[in-house]
Amino acid sequence: MLSTTYKNMLSTKSVIRELAEFAAVRGAEIGYENVHDFSLGNPSVPVPREIDETIIRLLNTKTSRELHGYSPSLGIQSVKERIAANLNRRFGMDYGPGHIFMTAGATGAIAHAVRCVCAPGDEVLTFAPHFPEYMPYINLSGAQLTVVPADMADFQINFDCLEEMLTEKVMAVLINTPTNPTGVVYTAATLQRLAELLYKKQAAYGHDIFLISDEPYREITFSGVECPYVSHFYDNTLSCYSYSKSLSLPGERIGYLAVNPAATDAGLIVPMSGQISRGIGHNCPASLIQLAIAENLDVSVDMGIYETNMNILYDELRALGFKVRKPDGTFYIFPQALEADAAAFCKKALDYDLIFVPSDSFGVPGHFRIAYCVETEKVKRSLPALRRFVNETYM
């Protein structure tokens, strides 16, 4: 008999992936260059040349076993040492290699983090609007994800709701900054207030509450916006990072879990993650890509392209009458739709070959996400279609 859990999931597939598949089919019909596909957060900026050059050099200088053999289950020691040193230099932390666990992207880091600090039946809180895949990430671990309603004014944290929902059953809080889908960065004031509340609740309940910080967009901020390092504010922080965005390497599935050295039992979490891997089939990312990123920790893609795309879209959306908060970073913008039903709005946009993602699966109504990680020329070519859509449908 097939698993009913996963069989039932077939009827609730990722809306983002379904729209990306629709765009591909439509592109085969009319030419993909004529489809204004803003569905998937797949980086468009090329991988930095340093990455390619490093990989070529490694292939020419390292043995086959070093590059293609199994790596240690907790990650390659020299890679972990470099990542720890880089984080310490950049953020004033005190990581050692024993606080770094190499993962298949931020997704793999979250999968290990939640299993380290939660037992089946424990509750994890996150904040709307949130990345829809948090639901399977958390719920399929045996824990239960509960969504705190959004602060619709500025997409920071709704502390009134959080304090009420932060019950004794909660063992972890999952945050994402800069956030997908809004592009908002949590301010230092927000993070300080969150930390103070978590410390207060830990003391009241007599157990740890961990903060799982999903940080794949940490390097993508605009116009001098600072993204505070979450572990500075709260000891029991587990940072989940991916090189998918900063180095345009989503297909390589490389990232890490960084355990705040001040966390409770900090020295156990990475070894525990190695045991968790035995149960979820993780077994460490590829040796070649671990070695390659270790030599390029201060390299990044050209983030200016994303800011250029954001400004083009933000200005056009405002000119067309959309209510929208200007993103602080990422490559997403989250306008309010021109009707209450976001799904209906996005369906009508398909008639103009505009592929937007409705906000329902992100946990808020009446908005839509535009992933502008596409070529700037394609952003500009989408504007006439956006104008026609708005003028013909809503004017």
C-alpha positions as CSV (number, residue, x, y, z in Angstrom):
1,M,0.0,0.0,0.0
2,L,1.3,3.4,-0.9
3,S,1.9,6.1,1.8
4,T,-1.3,8.1,2.2
5,T,0.7,11.1,3.5
6,Y,2.6,11.5,0.3
7,K,-0.2,10.3,-2.0
8,N,-2.4,13.0,-0.5
9,M,0.3,15.6,-1.2
10,L,-0.2,15.1,-4.9
11,S,-3.3,17.2,-4.7
12,T,-1.5,20.0,-3.0
13,K,1.5,20.5,-5.1
14,S,3.7,23.7,-4.9
15,V,1.8,26.5,-6.7
16,I,5.1,28.0,-7.5
17,R,6.4,24.9,-9.3
18,E,3.0,24.4,-11.1
19,L,3.2,27.9,-12.5
20,A,6.8,27.4,-13.5
21,E,5.7,24.3,-15.4
22,F,2.9,26.2,-17.0
23,A,5.3,28.9,-18.1
24,A,7.6,26.2,-19.7
25,V,4.6,24.7,-21.6
26,R,3.4,28.1,-22.7
27,G,7.0,29.0,-23.8
28,A,7.1,25.9,-26.0
29,E,4.0,27.2,-27.7
30,I,4.9,30.9,-28.3
31,G,8.6,31.1,-27.5
32,Y,9.8,31.4,-23.9
33,E,11.1,34.9,-24.7
34,N,7.4,35.9,-25.0
35,V,6.4,34.5,-21.6
36,H,6.8,37.0,-18.7
37,D,7.7,34.3,-16.2
38,F,8.1,35.7,-12.7
39,S,7.2,32.4,-10.9
40,L,10.4,30.7,-9.7
41,G,13.2,32.1,-7.5
42,N,15.9,30.6,-9.8
43,P,18.8,33.1,-10.0
44,S,19.4,34.6,-13.4
45,V,22.8,36.2,-12.6
46,P,25.6,34.0,-13.9
47,V,27.8,32.1,-11.5
48,P,30.9,34.2,-10.6
49,R,33.8,33.2,-12.9
50,E,35.9,32.5,-9.8
51,I,33.7,29.5,-9.0
52,D,34.2,28.0,-12.5
53,E,37.9,28.7,-12.4
54,T,38.2,27.1,-9.0
55,I,36.3,24.0,-10.1
56,I,38.5,23.6,-13.2
57,R,41.7,24.0,-11.1
58,L,40.5,21.5,-8.6
59,L,39.7,19.0,-11.4
60,N,43.2,19.4,-12.7
61,T,45.0,19.3,-9.3
62,K,43.1,17.1,-6.9
63,T,42.7,13.3,-7.0
64,S,39.5,11.6,-8.1
65,R,39.0,10.4,-4.6
66,E,39.4,13.9,-3.1
67,L,36.8,15.3,-5.5
68,H,34.4,12.5,-6.1
69,G,34.7,10.2,-3.1
70,Y,32.5,10.3,0.1
71,S,33.2,13.3,2.3
72,P,33.0,12.9,6.1
73,S,29.4,12.8,7.3
74,L,29.7,16.1,9.1
75,G,31.4,17.9,6.2
76,I,35.0,18.4,5.1
77,Q,37.0,19.7,8.0
78,S,39.0,22.3,6.0
79,V,35.8,23.6,4.5
80,K,34.1,23.9,7.9
81,E,37.2,25.7,9.3
82,R,37.1,28.3,6.5
83,I,33.4,28.9,6.9
84,A,33.7,29.3,10.7
85,A,36.6,31.8,10.3
86,N,34.7,33.7,7.6
87,L,31.6,34.1,9.8
88,N,33.7,35.1,12.8
89,R,35.5,37.8,10.8
90,R,32.4,39.2,9.2
91,F,29.9,39.0,12.1
92,G,32.1,39.0,15.2
93,M,31.1,35.4,16.2
94,D,33.1,32.6,17.8
95,Y,32.3,29.6,15.6
96,G,34.6,26.6,15.4
97,P,34.4,23.9,12.8
98,G,32.5,21.8,15.2
99,H,29.6,24.4,15.0
100,I,29.3,24.0,11.2
101,F,27.4,21.2,9.5
102,M,27.5,21.0,5.7
103,T,24.1,20.6,4.0
104,A,22.3,20.3,0.7
105,G,21.3,24.0,0.8
106,A,19.3,25.9,3.4
107,T,16.5,23.3,3.0
108,G,18.8,20.6,4.3
109,A,19.9,22.8,7.1
110,I,16.3,23.5,8.2
111,A,15.5,19.7,8.0
112,H,18.4,19.0,10.4
113,A,17.8,21.9,12.7
114,V,14.1,21.2,13.3
115,R,14.9,17.5,14.0
116,C,17.6,18.5,16.4
117,V,15.4,20.6,18.6
118,C,11.9,19.3,18.2
119,A,10.2,15.9,19.0
120,P,7.1,14.7,17.1
121,G,4.1,16.7,18.2
122,D,6.2,19.8,19.2
123,E,5.1,23.1,17.8
124,V,7.1,25.5,15.6
125,L,6.0,29.0,14.9
126,T,6.7,31.0,11.7
127,F,5.4,34.3,10.5
128,A,3.1,35.2,7.5
129,P,3.8,35.8,4.8
130,H,6.1,32.8,4.7
131,F,7.7,30.5,2.1
132,P,5.0,27.9,1.4
133,E,7.5,24.9,1.6
134,Y,8.0,25.5,5.3
135,M,4.8,23.5,5.8
136,P,6.3,20.2,4.4
137,Y,9.7,21.0,5.8
138,I,8.4,21.1,9.4
139,N,5.3,19.0,9.4
140,L,7.0,16.0,7.7
141,S,9.5,16.0,10.5
142,G,6.7,15.2,13.0
143,A,6.6,18.7,14.4
144,Q,3.7,21.0,13.7
145,L,4.1,24.4,12.0
146,T,1.8,27.1,13.2
147,V,1.7,30.5,11.3
148,V,1.6,33.8,13.2
149,P,-0.6,36.3,11.3
150,A,1.2,39.0,9.4
151,D,2.0,42.5,10.4
152,M,0.4,43.9,7.2
153,A,1.7,47.4,7.9
154,D,5.3,46.8,7.3
155,F,5.8,43.0,7.2
156,Q,7.9,42.9,10.4
157,I,6.7,40.7,13.2
158,N,3.2,40.8,14.7
159,F,4.3,40.7,18.3
160,D,0.8,40.9,19.8
161,C,-0.2,37.7,18.1
162,L,3.2,36.1,18.7
163,E,3.1,36.6,22.4
164,E,-0.3,35.0,22.6
165,M,0.7,32.0,20.4
166,L,4.1,31.4,22.0
167,T,2.8,28.7,24.3
168,E,4.7,26.1,26.3
169,K,4.3,23.7,23.4
170,V,6.5,25.8,21.2
171,M,10.0,24.5,20.9
172,A,11.3,26.6,18.0
173,V,10.5,29.7,16.0
174,L,11.4,29.8,12.3
175,I,12.3,33.1,10.7
176,N,13.5,34.2,7.3
177,T,15.3,37.5,6.8
178,P,15.5,39.0,4.2
179,T,12.1,37.4,3.6
180,N,10.6,35.5,0.8
181,P,8.1,36.7,-0.5
182,T,8.2,40.4,0.7
183,G,11.9,41.2,0.4
184,V,11.7,42.8,3.9
185,V,14.7,42.7,6.2
186,Y,13.9,42.3,9.9
187,T,15.4,45.3,11.7
188,A,17.7,45.1,14.7
189,A,14.8,46.5,16.8
190,T,12.6,43.7,15.6
191,L,15.2,41.0,16.3
192,Q,16.0,42.5,19.7
193,R,12.4,42.5,20.7
194,L,12.0,38.9,19.4
195,A,15.0,37.8,21.5
196,E,13.8,39.4,24.6
197,L,10.4,37.7,24.2
198,L,12.0,34.3,23.6
199,Y,14.3,34.7,26.7
200,K,11.3,35.6,28.8
201,K,9.3,32.6,27.6
202,Q,12.2,30.2,28.0
203,A,12.5,31.3,31.7
204,A,8.7,31.0,32.2
205,Y,8.4,27.5,30.7
206,G,11.7,26.1,31.9
207,H,12.8,24.7,28.5
208,D,14.8,26.0,25.5
209,I,13.1,27.7,22.6
210,F,15.4,27.6,19.5
211,L,15.4,30.2,16.8
212,I,15.9,28.7,13.4
213,S,17.0,31.4,11.1
214,D,16.6,30.8,7.3
215,E,19.2,33.0,5.7
216,P,19.6,32.3,2.0
217,Y,19.1,35.9,1.0
218,R,21.4,37.3,3.6
219,E,23.8,38.8,1.1
220,I,21.1,40.4,-1.2
221,T,20.2,43.8,0.3
222,F,19.7,47.1,-1.5
223,S,20.7,50.7,-1.1
224,G,22.8,50.3,2.0
225,V,20.2,48.3,3.9
226,E,21.9,46.3,6.6
227,C,20.8,42.7,7.3
228,P,21.5,42.1,11.1
229,Y,23.1,38.8,11.9
230,V,20.4,37.0,13.9
231,S,22.8,35.0,16.1
232,H,24.0,38.3,17.6
233,F,20.6,38.7,19.3
234,Y,19.8,35.3,20.7
235,D,22.0,32.5,22.0
236,N,19.8,29.6,20.9
237,T,20.0,30.4,17.2
238,L,20.6,27.9,14.4
239,S,21.5,29.7,11.2
240,C,20.6,28.0,7.9
241,Y,22.5,29.2,4.9
242,S,22.6,28.4,1.2
243,Y,25.0,29.5,-1.6
244,S,22.1,29.2,-4.1
245,K,21.4,32.9,-4.2
246,S,24.7,34.6,-3.3
247,L,26.7,32.5,-5.8
248,S,23.8,31.5,-8.2
249,L,24.4,27.8,-7.3
250,P,20.9,26.4,-6.6
251,G,21.5,23.3,-8.7
252,E,24.6,22.4,-6.7
253,R,22.6,22.2,-3.4
254,I,25.2,23.5,-1.0
255,G,24.8,25.3,2.3
256,Y,25.4,24.8,6.0
257,L,23.9,24.8,9.5
258,A,25.8,27.1,11.9
259,V,25.1,26.5,15.6
260,N,25.6,29.6,17.8
261,P,28.4,28.5,20.1
262,A,26.4,30.0,23.0
263,A,23.4,27.8,22.4
264,T,22.4,25.1,24.9
265,D,24.4,21.9,24.1
266,A,26.0,23.6,21.1
267,G,28.7,20.9,20.8
268,L,26.1,18.2,20.4
269,I,24.0,19.7,17.5
270,V,26.4,19.0,14.6
271,P,27.1,15.4,15.7
272,M,23.4,14.9,16.2
273,S,22.8,16.2,12.6
274,G,25.1,13.5,11.4
275,Q,22.8,10.9,13.0
276,I,19.7,12.6,11.6
277,S,21.3,12.3,8.1
278,R,21.2,8.5,8.6
279,G,17.4,8.7,8.9
280,I,16.6,11.2,6.1
281,G,19.2,10.0,3.5
282,H,21.1,13.3,3.5
283,N,24.6,11.9,3.8
284,C,26.5,15.2,3.0
285,P,26.7,17.2,-0.1
286,A,29.3,16.6,-2.9
287,S,32.9,17.0,-2.1
288,L,33.8,19.0,-5.2
289,I,31.3,21.8,-4.5
290,Q,32.3,21.9,-0.8
291,L,35.9,22.5,-1.8
292,A,35.0,25.1,-4.4
293,I,32.9,27.3,-2.2
294,A,35.4,27.2,0.6
295,E,37.9,29.1,-1.7
296,N,35.3,31.7,-2.6
297,L,33.6,32.7,0.6
298,D,34.0,36.4,-0.1
299,V,32.8,36.2,-3.7
300,S,29.3,37.0,-4.8
301,V,27.3,37.6,-7.9
302,D,26.5,41.1,-9.1
303,M,23.7,42.0,-6.7
304,G,23.2,45.3,-8.5
305,I,21.3,43.5,-11.2
306,Y,18.6,42.5,-8.8
307,E,18.3,46.0,-7.4
308,T,18.0,47.4,-11.0
309,N,15.2,45.0,-11.7
310,M,13.4,45.8,-8.4
311,N,13.5,49.5,-9.1
312,I,12.1,49.1,-12.6
313,L,9.2,47.0,-11.3
314,Y,8.6,49.0,-8.2
315,D,8.3,52.3,-10.1
316,E,6.0,50.7,-12.7
317,L,3.8,49.1,-10.1
318,R,3.4,52.4,-8.2
319,A,2.6,54.2,-11.4
320,L,-0.1,51.7,-12.2
321,G,-1.7,52.2,-8.8
322,F,-0.5,49.2,-7.0
323,K,0.1,49.4,-3.2
324,V,3.5,47.8,-2.6
325,R,6.3,48.0,0.0
326,K,9.7,48.6,-1.5
327,P,11.9,45.5,-0.9
328,D,15.0,45.8,1.2
329,G,16.6,42.9,-0.5
330,T,16.1,39.4,-2.1
331,F,14.7,39.2,-5.6
332,Y,11.0,39.3,-4.8
333,I,8.4,42.0,-4.6
334,F,5.0,41.5,-3.0
335,P,2.3,44.0,-4.3
336,Q,-1.3,44.1,-3.3
337,A,-3.5,42.7,-6.0
338,L,-6.1,44.9,-7.7
339,E,-8.9,42.7,-6.4
340,A,-9.4,40.8,-3.1
341,D,-9.0,37.4,-4.8
342,A,-5.3,37.0,-5.5
343,A,-5.7,33.7,-7.3
344,A,-8.3,35.3,-9.6
345,F,-6.0,38.2,-10.2
346,C,-3.1,36.0,-11.2
347,K,-5.3,33.8,-13.4
348,K,-6.4,36.9,-15.4
349,A,-2.7,37.9,-15.7
350,L,-2.1,34.6,-17.5
351,D,-4.1,35.9,-20.5
352,Y,-1.3,38.4,-20.9
353,D,1.4,35.8,-20.4
354,L,2.3,37.3,-17.1
355,I,3.2,34.6,-14.6
356,F,2.7,35.8,-11.0
357,V,2.3,33.7,-7.8
358,P,-0.8,34.4,-5.7
359,S,-0.3,35.1,-2.0
360,D,-2.7,32.5,-0.6
361,S,0.0,29.8,-0.1
362,F,2.2,32.4,1.6
363,G,-0.4,32.8,4.3
364,V,-1.9,36.2,3.5
365,P,-4.7,37.1,1.2
366,G,-4.9,39.7,-1.7
367,H,-1.2,39.9,-2.7
368,F,1.0,38.3,-5.4
369,R,4.7,37.6,-5.6
370,I,6.9,38.6,-8.5
371,A,10.3,36.9,-8.7
372,Y,12.4,39.3,-10.7
373,C,15.5,37.1,-10.9
374,V,15.4,37.4,-14.7
375,E,17.3,39.3,-17.2
376,T,16.8,43.1,-17.0
377,E,15.8,43.2,-20.6
378,K,13.1,40.7,-19.9
379,V,11.8,42.8,-17.0
380,K,11.6,45.8,-19.4
381,R,9.8,43.8,-22.1
382,S,7.2,42.7,-19.5
383,L,6.1,46.2,-18.8
384,P,3.8,46.8,-21.9
385,A,2.0,43.5,-21.1
386,L,1.6,44.6,-17.4
387,R,0.2,47.9,-18.5
388,R,-2.3,46.3,-21.0
389,F,-3.4,43.8,-18.3
390,V,-4.1,46.6,-15.7
391,N,-5.7,49.0,-18.2
392,E,-7.9,46.4,-19.9
393,T,-8.9,44.5,-16.9
394,Y,-9.1,47.0,-14.0
395,M,-9.5,50.4,-15.5
